[in-house]
Amino acid sequence: MSAAPRLAEAEVPVDPVQGLDELPYGFIAVGFDLTISYASHGAHELLGYEPGDLVGRSAVDRLDPDDFDRILGLFEQLTDDADRRRTEPSSARHVELSLRLLDGHDRWLSIGATGRLLDREGPFFLMLRPNQVDRSMGELVRGMALGHSTSELVEIVTNLVRAQFPGRDAWVVSRLDASVPLARGTTALPPSIAVAAATAGAPVRSFKAGGSGQGGYWAVAIDDAGGHRVGALVVSAPPGELHPTPYDVDILQQDAQVASLVLRREIDELALQLAMSTDQLTGADNRGSFQAAVADLGPDSLEVAVLYVDLDRFKAINDRFGHACGDRVLRNTVERIRASIRSEDLLARLGGDEFAVLCRRIDHDDAQQLLRRVRASLNDRAHPGERHGDAPAGAPVGCGASVGMATATSPSELNDLIERADAAMYAVKHADFAGG
């Protein structure tokens, strides 16, 4: 009994469109003349056409003219790269693009597409879906309206990028503090890359990874409404493809627009927090901010010192020279105190002519030296660098001050720290006036 004949592999026809009608996406196949040779049931539904209406049509009639040259250039690139792409993993052989098409009711639709050229001769297959950027933008706006955290909103952005660039990592880098950009994303981003991406001059940059044989990074600038750089969107590049194609850039720039909503909201929130915690006249922290900082003190902040400052004869300056001059004295007071304390110390205007300084992790000797510097600075009537400006002739730049200090070396001493500093200041004031 002879063996049953076996069909050679080449004799088994493969239909590239078999089963596509059952998938929850729209698929079309176009030739190099942009004539549609196949359209799945999902494509007709997405684009609003009756079944069969798309086949035989020219996509040129439905395509936004601004996308025409880009699509033709993409076909040429894929044809030139066909042999190389066949040796790559399947996930690396498709391209992502966005385009606008007229639907069956002559309305423009923003479409996201994953494209694949099966062989050098075509056709070019496109999997169509509602534009991922538009969908993510809607999700982002809903999240912002519901008060989602910045981390949750960043996750929406990075998920968007990973959906468009499968297998890649993505980060949103904020340069709210330009010296230490904050990168949030799927994994850790090397700090050097975060700094370079956030401070790069060009809108789109590529960066090499540290180790040999590794890929690099693509970075797209994120600007605020005024065109100022607020951060960057960073995506890991595949090995051997350090520079993004024009189509990659187009997608990433759309993604960066989505990410800009997150950073703009973060900037607005920080500005609001700053306004709520800052004394608008002098730029120092306000009473609420200072009290909150003292309330948050813990064992890791010890040893702690609080300086309490009260200006002398300030009311007389307002009465004689006017409130504009008094305001200038208050601003000069803040400048003098800032020049006398450490950069990490917190300076606040508590109200009127009263100020306070919070010094964390400072020992007794350093606190005493700082107290002496502040007293000397505020009682120096000819502080260098200060100008009278538009103040009346003879108007003072300062009026002297009484300064008291309290310290805490244990948690139990933190409870009444401000009150003890206030009492020390009044003791100094009474002694000075008694002696005068």
Backbone hydrogen bonds, N-H to C=O, Kabsch-Sander energy under -0.5 kcal/mol:
donor,donor_aa,acceptor,acceptor_aa,energy
11,E,8,A,-1.5
12,V,9,E,-1.4
15,D,13,P,-0.5
18,Q,15,D,-1.5
20,L,17,V,-1.8
22,E,19,G,-1.1
23,L,20,L,-1.1
25,Y,23,L,-0.9
26,G,128,L,-1.6
28,I,126,L,-2.1
29,A,38,Y,-2.4
30,V,124,F,-2.3
31,G,35,T,-2.0
34,L,31,G,-2.0
36,I,57,R,-3.1
37,S,29,A,-2.9
37,S,35,T,-0.6
38,Y,29,A,-1.3
40,S,27,F,-3.1
44,H,40,S,-1.8
45,E,41,H,-2.0
46,L,42,G,-2.6
47,L,43,A,-2.4
48,G,44,H,-0.9
49,Y,44,H,-2.5
53,D,50,E,-2.4
56,G,36,I,-3.2
57,R,54,L,-2.1
59,A,34,L,-3.5
59,A,57,R,-0.5
61,D,58,S,-1.1
62,R,59,A,-0.8
63,L,59,A,-1.3
64,D,100,R,-2.2
67,D,64,D,-2.2
68,F,64,D,-0.7
68,F,65,P,-0.8
69,D,65,P,-0.6
71,I,67,D,-2.3
72,L,68,F,-2.2
73,G,69,D,-2.4
74,L,70,R,-1.9
75,F,71,I,-2.1
76,E,72,L,-2.1
77,Q,73,G,-2.3
78,L,74,L,-2.7
79,T,75,F,-2.3
80,D,76,E,-2.4
81,D,77,Q,-1.9
82,A,79,T,-1.1
85,R,81,D,-3.0
86,R,82,A,-1.4
87,T,83,D,-0.6
87,T,84,R,-1.3
88,E,85,R,-1.3
92,A,89,P,-1.6
93,R,90,S,-1.6
95,V,115,G,-2.0
97,L,113,A,-2.2
99,L,111,I,-2.3
101,L,109,L,-2.0
102,L,62,R,-2.3
103,D,107,R,-2.8
104,G,47,L,-2.8
106,D,103,D,-2.1
109,L,101,L,-2.8
111,I,99,L,-3.1
111,I,109,L,-0.7
112,G,129,R,-2.8
113,A,97,L,-2.6
114,T,127,M,-1.9
115,G,95,V,-2.9
115,G,113,A,-0.5
116,R,125,F,-2.4
118,L,116,R,-0.7
118,L,123,P,-1.2
122,G,119,D,-1.6
124,F,30,V,-3.0
125,F,116,R,-2.8
125,F,123,P,-0.6
126,L,28,I,-2.9
127,M,114,T,-2.6
128,L,26,G,-3.9
128,L,126,L,-0.7
129,R,112,G,-1.9
131,N,110,S,-1.9
135,R,131,N,-2.3
136,S,132,Q,-2.7
137,M,133,V,-2.6
138,G,134,D,-2.2
139,E,135,R,-2.1
140,L,136,S,-2.7
141,V,137,M,-2.6
142,R,138,G,-2.2
143,G,139,E,-2.2
144,M,140,L,-2.5
145,A,141,V,-2.3
146,L,142,R,-1.9
147,G,144,M,-1.0
148,H,143,G,-2.9
153,L,149,S,-2.0
154,V,150,T,-2.7
155,E,151,S,-1.8
156,I,152,E,-1.2
157,V,153,L,-1.6
158,T,154,V,-2.8
159,N,155,E,-2.3
160,L,156,I,-1.8
161,V,157,V,-2.2
162,R,158,T,-2.4
163,A,159,N,-1.8
164,Q,160,L,-1.4
165,F,161,V,-2.2
168,R,165,F,-1.8
171,W,234,V,-2.6
172,V,184,R,-2.9
173,V,171,W,-0.6
173,V,232,A,-3.2
174,S,172,V,-0.5
174,S,182,L,-2.9
175,R,230,V,-2.5
178,A,176,L,-0.6
180,V,177,D,-1.3
182,L,174,S,-2.1
183,A,181,P,-0.6
184,R,172,V,-2.2
184,R,182,L,-0.5
186,T,170,A,-1.7
193,I,190,P,-0.9
194,A,190,P,-2.0
195,V,191,P,-2.6
196,A,192,S,-2.2
197,A,193,I,-2.8
198,A,194,A,-2.3
199,T,195,V,-1.5
200,A,196,A,-0.8
205,R,219,A,-2.7
207,F,217,Y,-2.5
209,A,215,G,-1.1
214,Q,211,G,-1.2
217,Y,207,F,-2.7
218,W,235,V,-3.2
219,A,205,R,-3.0
220,V,233,L,-2.6
221,A,203,P,-3.2
222,I,231,G,-2.4
223,D,221,A,-0.5
224,D,228,H,-2.5
227,G,224,D,-2.1
230,V,222,I,-2.8
231,G,222,I,-1.2
232,A,173,V,-2.2
233,L,220,V,-2.9
234,V,171,W,-2.6
234,V,232,A,-0.5
235,V,218,W,-2.8
236,S,169,D,-2.3
237,A,216,G,-2.8
241,E,238,P,-2.1
249,V,245,T,-2.4
250,D,246,P,-2.0
251,I,247,Y,-1.9
252,L,248,D,-2.8
253,Q,249,V,-2.6
254,Q,250,D,-1.5
255,D,251,I,-2.3
256,A,252,L,-2.5
257,Q,253,Q,-1.4
258,V,254,Q,-1.4
259,A,255,D,-2.5
260,S,256,A,-2.0
261,L,257,Q,-0.8
261,L,258,V,-1.0
262,V,258,V,-0.7
262,V,259,A,-0.5
263,L,259,A,-1.9
264,R,260,S,-2.7
265,R,261,L,-1.9
266,E,262,V,-2.2
267,I,263,L,-2.6
268,D,264,R,-2.5
269,E,265,R,-2.6
270,L,266,E,-2.4
271,A,267,I,-2.7
272,L,268,D,-2.3
273,Q,269,E,-2.7
274,L,270,L,-2.8
275,A,271,A,-2.6
276,M,272,L,-2.3
277,S,273,Q,-1.3
278,T,274,L,-0.8
279,D,284,A,-3.7
280,Q,278,T,-0.6
283,G,279,D,-2.6
285,D,347,L,-2.3
286,N,277,S,-2.3
290,F,286,N,-2.2
291,Q,287,R,-2.9
292,A,288,G,-2.1
293,A,289,S,-2.0
294,V,290,F,-2.2
295,A,291,Q,-2.4
296,D,292,A,-1.5
297,L,294,V,-1.4
301,S,298,G,-2.2
302,L,298,G,-0.6
302,L,299,P,-0.9
303,E,408,A,-0.5
304,V,408,A,-2.5
305,A,359,C,-2.2
306,V,406,A,-2.7
307,L,357,V,-2.3
308,Y,404,G,-3.1
309,V,355,F,-3.4
310,D,402,S,-2.3
311,L,353,D,-2.0
312,D,400,G,-2.2
317,I,313,R,-1.1
318,N,314,F,-1.9
319,D,315,K,-2.5
320,R,316,A,-2.2
321,F,317,I,-2.9
322,G,317,I,-0.7
322,G,318,N,-1.4
326,G,322,G,-1.8
327,D,323,H,-2.8
328,R,324,A,-1.7
329,V,325,C,-2.0
330,L,326,G,-2.0
331,R,327,D,-2.3
332,N,328,R,-2.4
333,T,329,V,-2.1
334,V,330,L,-1.8
335,E,331,R,-2.1
336,R,332,N,-2.5
337,I,333,T,-2.5
338,R,334,V,-2.7
339,A,335,E,-1.8
340,S,336,R,-0.6
340,S,337,I,-1.5
341,I,337,I,-1.2
345,D,342,R,-1.2
346,L,358,L,-2.3
347,L,345,D,-0.6
348,A,356,A,-2.6
349,R,285,D,-2.9
350,L,348,A,-0.7
350,L,354,E,-1.7
351,G,354,E,-1.2
354,E,351,G,-2.3
355,F,309,V,-2.6
356,A,348,A,-2.4
357,V,307,L,-2.2
358,L,346,L,-2.7
359,C,305,A,-3.0
359,C,357,V,-0.5
360,R,358,L,-0.6
361,R,301,S,-3.0
361,R,303,E,-0.6
362,I,303,E,-2.0
367,A,363,D,-2.3
368,Q,364,H,-2.1
369,Q,365,D,-2.1
370,L,366,D,-2.4
371,L,367,A,-2.4
372,R,368,Q,-2.1
373,R,369,Q,-2.2
374,V,370,L,-2.4
375,R,371,L,-2.4
376,A,372,R,-2.5
377,S,373,R,-2.5
378,L,374,V,-2.4
379,N,375,R,-1.5
380,D,377,S,-1.0
381,R,379,N,-0.8
383,H,380,D,-0.7
386,E,383,H,-1.2
391,A,388,H,-2.1
395,A,392,P,-2.2
400,G,378,L,-0.8
402,S,310,D,-2.8
404,G,308,Y,-2.4
406,A,306,V,-2.0
408,A,304,V,-2.5
413,E,410,S,-1.7
414,L,411,P,-1.6
417,L,414,L,-1.3
420,R,416,D,-2.3
421,A,417,L,-1.9
422,D,418,I,-2.6
423,A,419,E,-2.3
424,A,420,R,-2.0
425,M,421,A,-2.1
426,Y,422,D,-2.1
427,A,423,A,-1.9
428,V,424,A,-1.9
429,K,425,M,-2.5
430,H,426,Y,-2.7
431,A,427,A,-2.0
432,D,428,V,-2.6
433,F,429,K,-2.6
434,A,430,H,-2.4
435,G,431,A,-2.2
436,G,432,D,-1.7
